[in-house]
């Protein structure tokens, strides 16, 4: 039995490519093609690896909710501040690293100190005509 579209999926489809050759494909052939099996396997392994971490976080939350309900606001506030400090340290680290990179990059370049050849250069000479 089955519907018309289900029967069509199981039938072979004949197509012609640009050179005129017949291409016969079935929908069933796409089950393991194009790396889909590998992607599914990788996703499965990642989910299985993440489960212990998720369970650990949930158990810690339940422990805090049951045994420290009055200190929950303070713990949450401290955790937020800690995460903000980590973020600030990371951004400062990135900024310092970028500045050091720029210093190394331009260390051999000429500067703009007094009596430097860059300061004493005349870019435009103006000639006045009194005509």
BELJOUR-V964348 format. One record per residue. N is the residue number from 1. SS is DSSP state (A for helix, B for strand, O for the rest). PHI is phi in whole degrees, -180 to 180 (none if undefined). D_FIRST is the distance of its C-alpha to the first C-alpha in Angstrom with 1 decimal. Layout:
BEGIN
N_SS_PHI_D_FIRST / N_SS_PHI_D_FIRST
END
This chain:
BEGIN
1_O_none_0.0 / 2_O_87_3.8 / 3_O_-85_6.8 / 4_A_-65_9.0 / 5_A_-70_11.4 / 6_A_-65_9.5 / 7_A_-67_8.7 / 8_A_-67_12.3 / 9_A_-65_13.7 / 10_A_-84_12.8 / 11_O_-76_14.3 / 12_O_-78_18.0 / 13_B_-109_20.2 / 14_B_-106_23.5 / 15_B_-130_26.4 / 16_B_-112_30.1 / 17_O_-87_32.7 / 18_O_-65_36.2 / 19_O_-88_37.6 / 20_O_95_35.0 / 21_O_-76_33.3 / 22_B_-80_29.5 / 23_B_-115_27.8 / 24_B_-112_24.4 / 25_B_-132_22.7 / 26_O_-120_19.4 / 27_A_-64_18.6 / 28_A_-66_18.6 / 29_A_-69_22.2 / 30_A_-83_23.4 / 31_A_-63_23.1 / 32_O_-114_26.7 / 33_A_-82_28.2 / 34_A_60_30.8 / 35_A_71_32.2 / 36_A_-65_29.6 / 37_A_-66_29.8 / 38_A_-66_33.5 / 39_A_-63_33.5 / 40_A_-65_31.3 / 41_A_-65_33.6 / 42_A_-64_36.7 / 43_A_-62_35.4 / 44_A_-63_34.7 / 45_A_-65_38.2 / 46_A_-64_39.8 / 47_A_-65_38.2 / 48_A_-63_39.2 / 49_A_-71_42.7 / 50_A_-81_43.1 / 51_A_-58_42.2 / 52_A_-61_45.6 / 53_A_-65_47.4 / 54_A_-62_45.4 / 55_A_-64_46.0 / 56_A_-63_49.7 / 57_A_-64_50.1 / 58_A_-64_48.4 / 59_A_-63_50.7 / 60_A_-64_53.7 / 61_A_-63_52.9 / 62_A_-63_52.4 / 63_A_-60_55.7 / 64_A_-65_57.5 / 65_A_-64_56.1 / 66_A_-79_57.2 / 67_A_-102_60.5 / 68_O_-133_61.9 / 69_O_-67_60.8 / 70_O_-74_64.2 / 71_O_-93_64.3 / 72_A_-62_60.8 / 73_A_-64_62.1 / 74_A_-67_64.7 / 75_A_-64_62.3 / 76_A_-64_59.9 / 77_A_-63_62.8 / 78_A_-64_64.1 / 79_A_-65_60.7 / 80_A_-62_60.3 / 81_A_-62_63.8 / 82_A_-64_63.2 / 83_A_-66_60.1 / 84_A_-65_62.0 / 85_A_-64_64.9 / 86_A_-61_62.5 / 87_A_-63_61.1 / 88_A_-65_64.7 / 89_A_-62_65.8 / 90_A_-66_62.9 / 91_A_-66_63.7 / 92_A_-64_67.4 / 93_A_-62_66.6 / 94_A_-62_64.5 / 95_A_-65_67.2 / 96_A_-63_70.0 / 97_A_-64_68.1 / 98_A_-67_67.6 / 99_A_-64_71.3 / 100_A_-64_72.4 / 101_A_-63_70.1 / 102_A_-65_71.7 / 103_A_-62_75.2 / 104_A_-65_74.6 / 105_A_-67_73.2 / 106_O_-106_76.2 / 107_O_-65_78.9 / 108_O_-89_80.4 / 109_O_-79_80.3 / 110_O_-72_83.4 / 111_O_-106_84.1 / 112_O_-113_85.7 / 113_O_-70_88.8 / 114_O_-65_92.2 / 115_O_67_93.7 / 116_O_-79_90.4 / 117_O_-66_89.8 / 118_O_-75_86.8 / 119_O_-77_89.0 / 120_O_-86_91.9 / 121_O_-81_89.8 / 122_O_-102_90.5 / 123_O_-79_87.4 / 124_O_-129_89.0 / 125_O_-102_92.5 / 126_O_-104_93.8 / 127_O_-113_96.6 / 128_O_-95_98.4 / 129_O_-105_99.8 / 130_O_-99_102.9 / 131_O_-82_102.8
END
